[in-house]
Structure formats: structure tokens, C-alpha cells
Amino acid sequence: MSIVDGFEPAVFWKHFYNLTRIPRGSGNEAGVRKYASDFAEKHGFNYKVDKIGNIIIKKPAAPGKESSPSVVLQGHMDMVCEKNRNKVHDFLKDPISLVVEDGWLKADGTTLGADNGVAIAFGLGVLESQEELGPVELLLTVDEETGLTGAFELDPKIVDSRILINLDSEEDGVIYVGCAGGINTEGYIPVEFETAPNNFNEFNIELTGLKGGHSGGEIHLGLGNALTLGSRFLWNASEKFETKLSFIEGGGKHNAIPREFFASIYVDEKDTEAFAKYAESYKEIISEEFKLLEPNLSFTISPVKDKSKEVFSTETAKRILNLMYSIPHGVIKLSGVLEGLVETSTNFARAELLKEGKGVEGSNTTGKTEFFVQTCQRSSSETELHDIADRIRACIDAAGGRFEFKHEYPGWDPNPNSKILEKTKKVYSDLFGTQAEIKAIHAGLECGVIGKKFDSMDMISFGPELSNVHTPGEKIQISTVKKAWNLLFEILKAV
């Protein structure tokens, strides 16, 4: 027995559970691709794998449905691999531990992979069903989470359909018809070191317990960013006291709002008591500022017994703290067309020291030891996207660093004449007796990239209710899966 036994629809949950047994971080999709190809061979379906590793499975029309238009169901194979710092888990080999709580399925201390295991389970479930449908394709792409690589490198010749249903959305009752474009702006700061000072005490700083979240879907909530809060403390401490910075690191994936920040600094012995009082006052300040949004915020300082032998030079520390404190984070502009939609935002995502070019999340190709910062910009406006990216670039330049723009992708413009949207709206109303919300999303979807590869591709996106994606709090509301399942089948019958 598994934890999902008894959940409906059973075929969806069978595949979803199996996917949680398969490691599938970005760039490590071979296992889930084999799962899909084995499924195709078992059921006698044709499938193709293109050069980049995307897989498409084709199910022919049921008898009498040959004249129906072909529909491609689409999602991605990879997942964001995030875990709590104290959770022992190897994303290259360990299965996801599952927990049911208050009607939600989640993981124990790690991301769940519902983003985008949902699409894989829905797609395989549709192909496995006995419903009499027209021709259906299932397209599963690689490496969506780090750069939409699979969508960019997709061979369009393997796709027959000109109707696409993307299953990578996260709000029950919402049909998405557009998304923002995006770009990552990265900075590399040269570093120098010096011997740790005498007559100084070293302290560890930890800022944890923040909610984090998807940097597109939840950037508007005003949640705490561990990097901005941590650098705010260190920058002000360096203004008040004589300090030396020995370690600094925080954040995670480019598309996740940072939940944790860690640093170590030396403080002159004579200032130890005053520093401790300042730290306590800072804790009170940010706890008050975020008392409603971040009730689990934790900020601590603790003395270090085995002191570091080396610290950043004074000039290097100044460059790092000035850069981190000046990098903007959050909503830059709201849409003037769609109420409540974020038009432009930026996420300060990651900071770490690259030793000989290698870090936990970042890396460089020079082999040099540098300090690395990663940010992620999103916008429905191409000019505003490049403007906010250039502002980050200017911050990096002012700190004496070099920059790189990476993983730029286009937005998806709503199609006012979409036939699949009109059919979906009617199906939704008939099924549930209410109107679906029609929205554009600030997060990136592969629709923007895939749509530009075809002369015409009529597209929508929807899915069940997910929460806290890209964080160890990621979860899926069990009851909404069957609702999305029924909607999907009725749409396929109606085309």
C-alpha cells in the first residue's frame, strides 16, 4: 500500500506516486523519461525523443474520432530540488517522503515535485484511459526549471497538434492565457582574503524560518527575503562597529524566494556587548515588520569556538555588502491593464562564494574564486524586463564585478480569438455551474517559448491547487485533482 491509496482518480495518483520514487532534478530526467517510454511501449503507443531529451507519446484517435483535431498535453519532467537545511535527503537517489495533512499531500522537509509531476501524471492517465477521444499527444520537456532548455531546443517536427494544453499551473478554477518573460542576471565579484584579526570575537548569524515561495507566483505577497534581511543586518553592523566578514551564503534556486541566510563575522572585543544588543534590536525590528507574513522568522547570533583563520579583505567585504544591500527585490510595477497582475519584478535569489569557480548553486567558467550573486527578473513588457536587468547589472558594476545575462525567455501574449479558450470556458461553466477565472500569470510558462516555434498554436494552461512550490512547503490540494481531471477530459471530448 502507498499513502495515496484510495485517492481519486486512482490512475493519476498511481503515476504521481511512482514519480515521487524517481529522482528528477533539472538535468537528471533520464529516470522519468524511461518511465514514460516504458509506459508507451507497454501500451503500444509510438513515441519519439528529440536531441535535447524531450519525449512525446502519441495515442491515435478512438474509432469514429479520427476527424477530431489532435491535442498535445504538455508539461516538464524536472522538479526544483529544495530541502530544509537539517533534512537529510539526496535528490540524486532518494525517493520523496510523503505526508497527508488537512486535505493536502506534501513532502517531509523537501519539495514535492507536484511542479510538474502533475502534468506527467495527468498526461499518462489520459493516455491510459478508455475514454473515446480524438488523437492525443503528451509532450514532456527537460530542464524547464533552470532555463526552459527543453522548450527552447524542442524539435517542432515531432509535434503534430496545433492545440496545446499546458498542465503547469497552480490555481484551482483559473485558466491561464498568458505569462511573463524572464531573464537571470548574475554577478561575479573578485575577492581577496586576509588573516583573521586578533582581539576580535567571531559570531555566526542565522536567519531562517521564512516561507519562501515561487518568485513568479508569490512575489506579490511581500514575503521576507532572507538575503535582503541578512545583508541589511550586516551592512548596518559594519557601519556601527569594526567588523570583518568571514562567511556569507544564502538562498537557493533562481526561481525561489530565499528562505535562509547564514554568515560569520568578527567583531572587536570591546564592541561585543553592544553588538549583541544591536542584534537583539534588529531581531525585534524585523519580527515586527513581518509579524503577519512571517510568523516563523528566526534570527540568531552565536559565538564561534573554532574561529576562521581567514576573512575577506576590508575592501572585498565592503563590495559584497554594498552589492547585496543595494540589489532590489520584489514587485517593480503592477499591470495597468489587468488588475492585480504583477507586470515587472525581480528576485534576489542566491549569494555564495565560488571556490575555484564552484559553489553549491553557482559556478563560473574561469576557475577563479569569486563571490556570486544570482537574480531573476520577470516582466510582461520586454523593455521593462531589460530595464530592471540593467539596473541589477549597474549594481554589480558599481561593486567592481562582472555580470552575465542568462536564460532569457519570451512571454506568452493572450490570444483574444482562442477557440480552445472559448470551448474551455463553456465546458467549465457546464461542469461546475460557475465561470472560470481567465488570467495571465507573472510566472514563466513554456507556452511562450513553444508557441513561437509554430505558425499557430492555440494554447491554455490550468491545473489543480498547489501551494508553496519551489520550497519544502510545496503541497497539492487532493480534492482539486479530480476537478482538474474532469475538466481536462471534458475539454478533450469537446474539441
Buried (B, 14 or more C-beta within 10 A) or exposed (E): EEBBEEBEBEBBBBBBBBBBEBBBBBEBBBBBBEBBBEBBEEEEBEBBBBEBBBBBBBBBBBEEEEEBBBBBBBBBBBBBBBBBEEEEBEBEEEEBBBBEEEEBBBBBBBBBBBBBBBBBBBBBBBBBBEEEBBBBBBBBBBBBBBBBBBBBBBBEEBBEBBBBBBBBBBBBBBBBBBBBBBBBBBBBBBBEEBEBBEEBBBBBBBBBBBBBBBBBBBBBEEBBBBBBBBBBBBBBBBEEBEBBBBBBBBBBBBBBBBBBBBBBBBBBEEBBEEBBEBBEEBBEBBBEEBEEEBEEBEBEBEEBEEBBEEBBBBEBBBBBBBBBBBBBBBBBBBBEEBEEBBBBBBBBBBBBBBEEBEBEBBEBEEEEBBBBBBBBBBBBBEEBBBBBBBBBBEBBBEBBBBBBBBBBBBBBBBBEEBEBBEBBBBBBEEBEEEEBEBBBBBBBBBBBBBBEEBEEBBBBBBBBBBBBBBBBBBBBBBBBBBBBBBBBBBBBBEB
